[in-house]
C-alpha cells in the first residue's frame, strides 16, 4: 500500500495549520479594533477565498507564483526554487483556503472578550503582551481551538486549489484528497450505471474497469503494465465477493431486497471477509523491498483470467430461463478458481523477486 498521499497530506496540513494559526490570530486581534467600515472592507478581502471556487483560487495562485510570473521568476532566478508543481506548493494553497476559517472564528472569540479583564490587568502594571497570552488567549481558547481544528480539516481535505498549483504526481505531490476524488468518481459512475439496458451493460462495465485502471495508474507509482495486472486481480476478487454475497443472500432470505438492513450487513461481512483473507495471505510472507516485477506474460494471464471469470460468471444469467442455485454455485466456483490461480501466480512472482534480491546481495 502506498502511504505517501497520507504522509504528504498530513505534513502539508500541519505546516499550513501552524502558519494559519498565527496569521489568523494576528489579523483577527488587530482587525477587531478597527472602525466598522474598514473592518467590513478587510472582512470581504480576507474571507474571499472561502466563497470562491477552489479552482479559481488555484488559478490566482498560479498567476502569482507561476515560474514566468514576477514573484515566481524572482525565486527561481535568485534562489533556484520553483514555487509551483512541488509538494510544498500545496502549502500556499492550503494556507489561503484555510485562513478565512481561522480568522473569522478567532475574531468572533476576540470580539466576545470582556475588556474589563484587560483593563483590570493593566491597573496592576501588567504588559499588553502578558495580558494577551495569559488573559485574553485563555478566555478565548474555545474559539481559537475551534478555528484551529477547522483550518486543519480544511487544509487536509483541500483538492481544487492544490491540484492547480501543485499538480498530481504519484510519489511527489499526491494527496489523500486527490486520491479520494478518483475513488469518488469511480463510485459515482458505478452508482449511476447500476441499472442499465443489457445492450449498455457491457460497455458500462468496461468503462468502470477503465476508470479503475486509470485510478490505479495515476494514484500509484506503477507502470501501465503493473496497473493492468493489479486491476485484473482486483476485478476477479470483486467478482468473487459479489458472487458469494449474492449466493448467500438468495439462500438465506430470497424475498428481501438488496437495500434491507440484514442484506447490507451480509454485504459488509462477505466483502470484508473476502478482501481480508487476501490481505492476510499477501502479508503473511515476507515481501521484497522493491516492486515485484510484473512481466507481460503475467499481466496477460491476469487479464485473460479476469475476462474469462467475468464472461463465465455473468453469461450464465443471459437468456429467459429461470436461474436456480446451481447457477450461483457455478458462478462462485468459477470466480474462486480465478482468484486462486492469480493468487498462486502472485506468490510465484513474489518468490522470484525475493530470490533476485538474495542473488543481488551475494
VENGISUL-V457492 format. One record per residue. N is the residue number from 0. PHI is phi as a letter, one per 20 degrees, with the letter a starting at -180 (none if undefined). Layout:
N/PHI ; N/PHI
This chain:
0/none ; 1/e ; 2/e ; 3/f ; 4/g ; 5/f ; 6/f ; 7/f ; 8/f ; 9/f ; 10/f ; 11/f ; 12/f ; 13/f ; 14/f ; 15/f ; 16/f ; 17/f ; 18/f ; 19/f ; 20/g ; 21/f ; 22/f ; 23/f ; 24/f ; 25/f ; 26/f ; 27/f ; 28/f ; 29/e ; 30/f ; 31/f ; 32/e ; 33/f ; 34/f ; 35/f ; 36/f ; 37/f ; 38/f ; 39/f ; 40/f ; 41/f ; 42/g ; 43/f ; 44/f ; 45/f ; 46/e ; 47/g ; 48/f ; 49/f ; 50/d ; 51/f ; 52/f ; 53/g ; 54/f ; 55/f ; 56/f ; 57/f ; 58/f ; 59/f ; 60/f ; 61/f ; 62/f ; 63/e ; 64/d ; 65/g ; 66/f ; 67/d ; 68/e ; 69/g ; 70/f ; 71/f ; 72/f ; 73/f ; 74/f ; 75/f ; 76/f ; 77/e ; 78/c ; 79/m ; 80/d ; 81/e ; 82/e ; 83/c ; 84/m ; 85/c ; 86/f ; 87/f ; 88/f ; 89/f ; 90/f ; 91/f ; 92/f ; 93/f ; 94/f ; 95/f ; 96/e ; 97/e ; 98/g ; 99/g ; 100/f ; 101/f ; 102/f ; 103/f ; 104/f ; 105/f ; 106/f ; 107/f ; 108/f ; 109/f ; 110/f ; 111/e ; 112/f ; 113/e ; 114/f ; 115/f ; 116/f ; 117/f ; 118/f ; 119/f ; 120/f ; 121/f ; 122/f ; 123/e ; 124/n ; 125/e ; 126/f ; 127/f ; 128/f ; 129/f ; 130/f ; 131/f ; 132/e ; 133/d ; 134/d ; 135/f ; 136/f ; 137/f ; 138/f ; 139/e ; 140/f ; 141/f ; 142/f ; 143/f ; 144/f ; 145/f ; 146/f ; 147/f ; 148/f ; 149/f ; 150/f ; 151/f ; 152/f ; 153/f ; 154/f ; 155/f ; 156/e ; 157/f ; 158/c ; 159/f ; 160/f ; 161/f ; 162/f ; 163/f ; 164/e ; 165/d ; 166/m ; 167/c ; 168/c ; 169/g ; 170/n ; 171/c ; 172/c ; 173/f ; 174/c ; 175/f ; 176/f ; 177/f ; 178/f ; 179/f ; 180/f ; 181/f ; 182/f ; 183/f ; 184/f ; 185/f ; 186/f ; 187/f ; 188/f ; 189/f ; 190/f ; 191/f ; 192/d ; 193/f ; 194/c ; 195/c ; 196/g ; 197/g ; 198/f ; 199/e ; 200/f ; 201/f ; 202/g ; 203/f ; 204/f ; 205/f ; 206/f ; 207/f ; 208/f ; 209/f ; 210/f ; 211/f ; 212/f ; 213/f ; 214/f ; 215/f ; 216/f ; 217/f ; 218/e ; 219/c ; 220/e ; 221/c ; 222/e ; 223/f ; 224/f ; 225/f ; 226/f ; 227/f ; 228/f ; 229/f ; 230/f ; 231/f ; 232/f ; 233/f ; 234/f ; 235/f ; 236/f ; 237/f ; 238/f ; 239/f ; 240/f ; 241/f ; 242/f ; 243/f ; 244/f ; 245/f ; 246/f ; 247/f ; 248/f ; 249/f ; 250/f ; 251/e ; 252/b ; 253/f ; 254/e ; 255/e ; 256/e ; 257/f ; 258/e ; 259/f ; 260/g ; 261/f ; 262/f ; 263/f ; 264/f ; 265/f ; 266/f ; 267/f ; 268/f ; 269/f ; 270/f ; 271/f ; 272/f ; 273/f ; 274/f ; 275/f ; 276/f ; 277/f ; 278/f ; 279/f ; 280/f ; 281/f ; 282/d ; 283/f ; 284/d ; 285/f ; 286/d ; 287/f ; 288/f ; 289/e ; 290/f ; 291/f ; 292/f ; 293/d ; 294/e ; 295/f ; 296/f ; 297/f ; 298/f ; 299/f ; 300/f ; 301/f ; 302/f ; 303/f ; 304/f ; 305/f ; 306/f ; 307/f ; 308/f ; 309/f ; 310/f ; 311/f ; 312/f ; 313/d ; 314/f ; 315/f ; 316/e ; 317/f ; 318/o ; 319/d ; 320/f ; 321/f ; 322/e ; 323/d ; 324/f ; 325/f ; 326/f ; 327/f ; 328/f ; 329/f ; 330/f ; 331/f ; 332/f ; 333/f ; 334/f ; 335/f ; 336/f ; 337/f ; 338/f ; 339/f ; 340/f ; 341/f ; 342/f ; 343/f ; 344/f ; 345/f ; 346/f ; 347/f ; 348/f ; 349/f ; 350/f ; 351/f ; 352/f ; 353/f ; 354/f ; 355/f ; 356/f ; 357/f ; 358/f ; 359/f ; 360/f ; 361/f
